[in-house]
Amino acid sequence: MQAGFRLFGPVHLAILGAIPTAAALLARIGRRSRAAARRIRMGLGFSLAACEAAGLVYEWRSGGLRFPYGLPLQLCDVTVVLATVAAFTLAQWSFEFAWFGAILGSGMAVLTPDLWAAPGSFATIGFFLLHGLAIVTVLTLACQHHLRLRPGAAWRTFALLNAIAAAVGAFDVAFGTNYMYLRAKPARVSLLTYLGPWPVYIVAADLLAAVLFHLVELPLRSRRVPRLE
């Protein structure tokens, strides 16, 4: 962890508390009218897209975006893209992946952040803002538009996640990168730290993901997909 940022310190706890608070506030405002709900989800979509674009520009200008490094091949990048699509369109397929990716992937990122820049830097602020916005977006869509998950959503998303990981893993092997931490665990403490050495932690994380997918599916499980606005 970078000096000046303490895991579960006051700043970290404030960030963790702000995410559900923001989602609850936005959902409450959005329930006042369809117009307000639409403005909020469009605002979230544009904010996600702007943060992702700003991050890529920053990486490019700072020299971090140089093939094969700095490409948007992390799980959070896929999650942000699909959360953006869900915010703009309310498409069921994009919301389902974004739900699991944001709650579990982005949630783990903000709980155990793998920070590489100083606190207060553009990179660190962008890290929390992008992951936090992804979580806020799916929570707001679920509460504000009453989106639910279709039967089998956990298994479909799990299969898609593994397909994406296989493709990214092949890229990692071909170019010596470590996207999605498939070739090495994060240098800083995370859940993967406790799941054994490579490649054991990959299998263990996959099995754990299968269990967690079904747990986070429960709050939004529905056999009838609501008519979207």
C-alpha positions as a Markdown table, in Angstrom:
| # | Residue | x | y | z |
|---|---|---|---|---|
| 1 | Met | 0.0 | 0.0 | 0.0 |
| 2 | Gln | 1.3 | 3.4 | -0.9 |
| 3 | Ala | 2.5 | 5.6 | 2.0 |
| 4 | Gly | -0.2 | 7.8 | 3.3 |
| 5 | Phe | -3.1 | 5.5 | 2.5 |
| 6 | Arg | -4.0 | 3.1 | 5.3 |
| 7 | Leu | -6.1 | 0.1 | 4.5 |
| 8 | Phe | -9.5 | 0.6 | 6.4 |
| 9 | Gly | -8.2 | 3.9 | 7.7 |
| 10 | Pro | -10.4 | 7.0 | 7.9 |
| 11 | Val | -10.1 | 7.9 | 4.2 |
| 12 | His | -10.7 | 4.3 | 3.1 |
| 13 | Leu | -13.7 | 3.9 | 5.3 |
| 14 | Ala | -15.1 | 7.2 | 4.1 |
| 15 | Ile | -14.8 | 6.0 | 0.5 |
| 16 | Leu | -16.4 | 2.6 | 1.3 |
| 17 | Gly | -19.3 | 4.4 | 3.0 |
| 18 | Ala | -19.8 | 6.9 | 0.3 |
| 19 | Ile | -20.5 | 4.3 | -2.4 |
| 20 | Pro | -23.8 | 2.8 | -1.0 |
| 21 | Thr | -24.8 | 6.2 | 0.3 |
| 22 | Ala | -24.5 | 7.7 | -3.2 |
| 23 | Ala | -26.4 | 4.8 | -4.8 |
| 24 | Ala | -29.2 | 5.1 | -2.2 |
| 25 | Leu | -29.5 | 8.9 | -2.7 |
| 26 | Leu | -29.5 | 8.7 | -6.5 |
| 27 | Ala | -32.1 | 5.9 | -6.5 |
| 28 | Arg | -34.3 | 7.9 | -4.2 |
| 29 | Ile | -34.1 | 11.0 | -6.3 |
| 30 | Gly | -34.7 | 8.9 | -9.5 |
| 31 | Arg | -37.9 | 7.3 | -8.1 |
| 32 | Arg | -39.6 | 10.8 | -8.1 |
| 33 | Ser | -40.2 | 10.7 | -11.8 |
| 34 | Arg | -39.2 | 8.9 | -15.0 |
| 35 | Ala | -37.5 | 12.1 | -16.3 |
| 36 | Ala | -35.3 | 12.2 | -13.1 |
| 37 | Ala | -34.5 | 8.5 | -13.4 |
| 38 | Arg | -33.4 | 8.9 | -17.0 |
| 39 | Arg | -31.2 | 11.9 | -16.2 |
| 40 | Ile | -29.5 | 10.0 | -13.4 |
| 41 | Arg | -28.8 | 6.9 | -15.4 |
| 42 | Met | -27.6 | 8.9 | -18.4 |
| 43 | Gly | -25.4 | 10.9 | -16.1 |
| 44 | Leu | -23.9 | 7.8 | -14.6 |
| 45 | Gly | -23.3 | 6.4 | -18.1 |
| 46 | Phe | -21.5 | 9.5 | -19.3 |
| 47 | Ser | -19.5 | 9.6 | -16.0 |
| 48 | Leu | -18.3 | 6.0 | -16.4 |
| 49 | Ala | -17.4 | 6.6 | -20.1 |
| 50 | Ala | -15.6 | 9.8 | -19.2 |
| 51 | Cys | -13.6 | 8.2 | -16.4 |
| 52 | Glu | -12.5 | 5.3 | -18.5 |
| 53 | Ala | -11.5 | 7.6 | -21.3 |
| 54 | Ala | -9.6 | 9.9 | -19.0 |
| 55 | Gly | -7.8 | 7.0 | -17.5 |
| 56 | Leu | -6.7 | 5.7 | -20.9 |
| 57 | Val | -5.5 | 9.2 | -21.9 |
| 58 | Tyr | -3.6 | 9.5 | -18.6 |
| 59 | Glu | -1.9 | 6.2 | -19.2 |
| 60 | Trp | -1.0 | 7.1 | -22.7 |
| 61 | Arg | 0.4 | 10.6 | -21.7 |
| 62 | Ser | 2.3 | 9.1 | -18.7 |
| 63 | Gly | 3.9 | 6.4 | -20.9 |
| 64 | Gly | 1.9 | 3.5 | -19.3 |
| 65 | Leu | -0.2 | 2.8 | -22.4 |
| 66 | Arg | 2.4 | 1.2 | -24.6 |
| 67 | Phe | 1.5 | -2.1 | -26.3 |
| 68 | Pro | 1.2 | -4.6 | -24.8 |
| 69 | Tyr | 0.9 | -2.7 | -21.4 |
| 70 | Gly | -1.8 | -0.4 | -20.2 |
| 71 | Leu | -4.5 | -1.9 | -22.3 |
| 72 | Pro | -8.1 | -2.1 | -21.0 |
| 73 | Leu | -8.0 | -5.8 | -20.4 |
| 74 | Gln | -8.7 | -5.9 | -16.7 |
| 75 | Leu | -12.0 | -7.2 | -15.4 |
| 76 | Cys | -12.9 | -3.8 | -14.2 |
| 77 | Asp | -12.6 | -2.5 | -17.8 |
| 78 | Val | -15.1 | -5.0 | -19.1 |
| 79 | Thr | -17.3 | -4.2 | -16.1 |
| 80 | Val | -17.2 | -0.5 | -16.8 |
| 81 | Val | -18.0 | -0.9 | -20.5 |
| 82 | Leu | -21.1 | -3.1 | -19.8 |
| 83 | Ala | -22.2 | -0.9 | -16.8 |
| 84 | Thr | -22.1 | 2.0 | -19.2 |
| 85 | Val | -24.2 | 0.1 | -21.8 |
| 86 | Ala | -26.6 | -0.9 | -19.1 |
| 87 | Ala | -26.9 | 2.8 | -17.9 |
| 88 | Phe | -27.6 | 4.1 | -21.4 |
| 89 | Thr | -29.9 | 1.3 | -22.6 |
| 90 | Leu | -31.2 | -0.8 | -19.6 |
| 91 | Ala | -30.2 | -3.8 | -21.7 |
| 92 | Gln | -30.7 | -6.9 | -19.5 |
| 93 | Trp | -27.6 | -8.8 | -20.8 |
| 94 | Ser | -25.2 | -6.0 | -20.0 |
| 95 | Phe | -26.8 | -5.3 | -16.6 |
| 96 | Glu | -26.4 | -8.9 | -15.6 |
| 97 | Phe | -22.6 | -9.1 | -16.2 |
| 98 | Ala | -22.1 | -5.6 | -14.8 |
| 99 | Trp | -24.0 | -6.6 | -11.6 |
| 100 | Phe | -21.6 | -9.5 | -10.9 |
| 101 | Gly | -18.5 | -7.7 | -12.1 |
| 102 | Ala | -19.2 | -4.5 | -10.1 |
| 103 | Ile | -20.4 | -6.0 | -6.9 |
| 104 | Leu | -17.7 | -8.7 | -6.7 |
| 105 | Gly | -14.8 | -7.4 | -8.9 |
| 106 | Ser | -15.0 | -3.7 | -8.3 |
| 107 | Gly | -16.2 | -4.3 | -4.7 |
| 108 | Met | -13.0 | -6.4 | -4.0 |
| 109 | Ala | -10.9 | -3.7 | -5.7 |
| 110 | Val | -12.2 | -0.9 | -3.4 |
| 111 | Leu | -11.9 | -3.2 | -0.4 |
| 112 | Thr | -8.3 | -4.2 | -1.1 |
| 113 | Pro | -7.0 | -1.6 | -3.5 |
| 114 | Asp | -3.9 | -2.4 | -5.5 |
| 115 | Leu | -2.6 | 1.2 | -5.6 |
| 116 | Trp | 0.6 | 2.1 | -7.5 |
| 117 | Ala | 0.5 | 5.9 | -7.2 |
| 118 | Ala | 0.6 | 8.3 | -4.3 |
| 119 | Pro | -2.7 | 9.2 | -2.5 |
| 120 | Gly | -4.2 | 12.3 | -4.0 |
| 121 | Ser | -2.7 | 11.5 | -7.4 |
| 122 | Phe | -4.8 | 11.3 | -10.5 |
| 123 | Ala | -4.3 | 7.6 | -10.8 |
| 124 | Thr | -5.4 | 6.9 | -7.2 |
| 125 | Ile | -8.4 | 9.2 | -7.4 |
| 126 | Gly | -9.3 | 7.7 | -10.7 |
| 127 | Phe | -9.0 | 4.2 | -9.4 |
| 128 | Phe | -11.6 | 4.7 | -6.6 |
| 129 | Leu | -13.8 | 6.9 | -8.8 |
| 130 | Leu | -14.0 | 4.4 | -11.6 |
| 131 | His | -14.6 | 1.3 | -9.4 |
| 132 | Gly | -17.0 | 3.2 | -7.1 |
| 133 | Leu | -19.0 | 4.6 | -10.0 |
| 134 | Ala | -19.4 | 1.0 | -11.4 |
| 135 | Ile | -20.9 | -0.1 | -8.1 |
| 136 | Val | -23.0 | 2.9 | -7.7 |
| 137 | Thr | -24.4 | 2.4 | -11.3 |
| 138 | Val | -25.5 | -1.2 | -10.8 |
| 139 | Leu | -27.0 | -0.5 | -7.4 |
| 140 | Thr | -28.8 | 2.6 | -8.7 |
| 141 | Leu | -30.2 | 0.7 | -11.7 |
| 142 | Ala | -31.3 | -2.2 | -9.5 |
| 143 | Cys | -33.1 | 0.1 | -7.0 |
| 144 | Gln | -34.3 | 2.8 | -9.3 |
| 145 | His | -35.5 | 0.7 | -12.2 |
| 146 | His | -36.2 | -2.5 | -10.3 |
| 147 | Leu | -33.9 | -4.5 | -12.6 |
| 148 | Arg | -33.7 | -8.2 | -11.8 |
| 149 | Leu | -31.6 | -11.1 | -12.9 |
| 150 | Arg | -33.0 | -13.8 | -15.2 |
| 151 | Pro | -32.9 | -17.4 | -14.2 |
| 152 | Gly | -29.4 | -18.8 | -14.8 |
| 153 | Ala | -27.7 | -15.3 | -14.8 |
| 154 | Ala | -25.0 | -16.5 | -12.4 |
| 155 | Trp | -24.0 | -19.4 | -14.5 |
| 156 | Arg | -24.1 | -17.5 | -17.8 |
| 157 | Thr | -22.0 | -14.7 | -16.4 |
| 158 | Phe | -19.6 | -17.2 | -14.8 |
| 159 | Ala | -19.1 | -19.0 | -18.1 |
| 160 | Leu | -18.6 | -15.6 | -19.9 |
| 161 | Leu | -16.1 | -14.5 | -17.3 |
| 162 | Asn | -14.1 | -17.7 | -17.8 |
| 163 | Ala | -14.1 | -17.3 | -21.6 |
| 164 | Ile | -12.8 | -13.7 | -21.2 |
| 165 | Ala | -10.2 | -14.9 | -18.7 |
| 166 | Ala | -9.0 | -17.6 | -21.1 |
| 167 | Ala | -8.6 | -15.1 | -23.9 |
| 168 | Val | -6.8 | -12.6 | -21.6 |
| 169 | Gly | -4.7 | -15.4 | -20.2 |
| 170 | Ala | -3.6 | -16.4 | -23.8 |
| 171 | Phe | -2.6 | -12.7 | -24.3 |
| 172 | Asp | -0.7 | -12.7 | -21.1 |
| 173 | Val | 1.3 | -15.7 | -22.1 |
| 174 | Ala | 2.0 | -14.4 | -25.6 |
| 175 | Phe | 3.1 | -11.0 | -24.5 |
| 176 | Gly | 4.4 | -11.5 | -20.9 |
| 177 | Thr | 1.7 | -9.3 | -19.3 |
| 178 | Asn | -0.3 | -9.9 | -16.2 |
| 179 | Tyr | -3.8 | -8.7 | -16.9 |
| 180 | Met | -6.5 | -10.0 | -14.5 |
| 181 | Tyr | -3.6 | -11.3 | -12.3 |
| 182 | Leu | -3.5 | -14.6 | -14.2 |
| 183 | Arg | 0.3 | -14.9 | -14.2 |
| 184 | Ala | 1.1 | -13.5 | -10.8 |
| 185 | Lys | -0.8 | -12.3 | -7.7 |
| 186 | Pro | -0.9 | -8.6 | -6.8 |
| 187 | Ala | 2.2 | -7.4 | -5.0 |
| 188 | Arg | -0.1 | -5.9 | -2.3 |
| 189 | Val | -2.4 | -7.8 | 0.0 |
| 190 | Ser | -5.7 | -9.0 | -1.5 |
| 191 | Leu | -8.0 | -12.0 | -1.4 |
| 192 | Leu | -5.7 | -13.8 | -3.8 |
| 193 | Thr | -2.9 | -13.5 | -1.3 |
| 194 | Tyr | -4.6 | -16.2 | 0.8 |
| 195 | Leu | -5.5 | -18.6 | -2.0 |
| 196 | Gly | -2.2 | -20.3 | -2.5 |
| 197 | Pro | 0.6 | -20.1 | -5.0 |
| 198 | Trp | 0.3 | -19.9 | -8.8 |
| 199 | Pro | -1.6 | -21.6 | -10.4 |
| 200 | Val | -3.5 | -22.8 | -7.4 |
| 201 | Tyr | -4.9 | -19.4 | -6.6 |
| 202 | Ile | -6.5 | -19.2 | -10.1 |
| 203 | Val | -8.5 | -22.4 | -9.6 |
| 204 | Ala | -9.4 | -21.4 | -6.0 |
| 205 | Ala | -10.5 | -18.0 | -7.1 |
| 206 | Asp | -12.6 | -19.5 | -9.9 |
| 207 | Leu | -14.3 | -21.8 | -7.4 |
| 208 | Leu | -14.9 | -19.0 | -4.9 |
| 209 | Ala | -16.3 | -16.9 | -7.7 |
| 210 | Ala | -18.8 | -19.6 | -8.6 |
| 211 | Val | -20.1 | -19.6 | -5.0 |
| 212 | Leu | -20.1 | -15.8 | -4.6 |
| 213 | Phe | -21.9 | -15.4 | -7.9 |
| 214 | His | -24.8 | -17.3 | -6.6 |
| 215 | Leu | -24.8 | -15.4 | -3.3 |
| 216 | Val | -24.9 | -12.0 | -4.9 |
| 217 | Glu | -27.6 | -13.3 | -7.4 |
| 218 | Leu | -30.0 | -13.9 | -4.5 |
| 219 | Pro | -31.1 | -10.2 | -3.9 |
| 220 | Leu | -32.1 | -9.8 | -7.6 |
| 221 | Arg | -33.3 | -13.2 | -8.5 |
| 222 | Ser | -36.6 | -13.2 | -10.4 |
| 223 | Arg | -38.3 | -15.6 | -12.7 |
| 224 | Arg | -40.0 | -12.7 | -14.5 |
| 225 | Val | -37.9 | -10.0 | -16.0 |
| 226 | Pro | -39.7 | -6.6 | -15.6 |
| 227 | Arg | -40.5 | -4.5 | -18.6 |
| 228 | Leu | -37.7 | -2.0 | -18.8 |
| 229 | Glu | -38.4 | 1.8 | -19.2 |
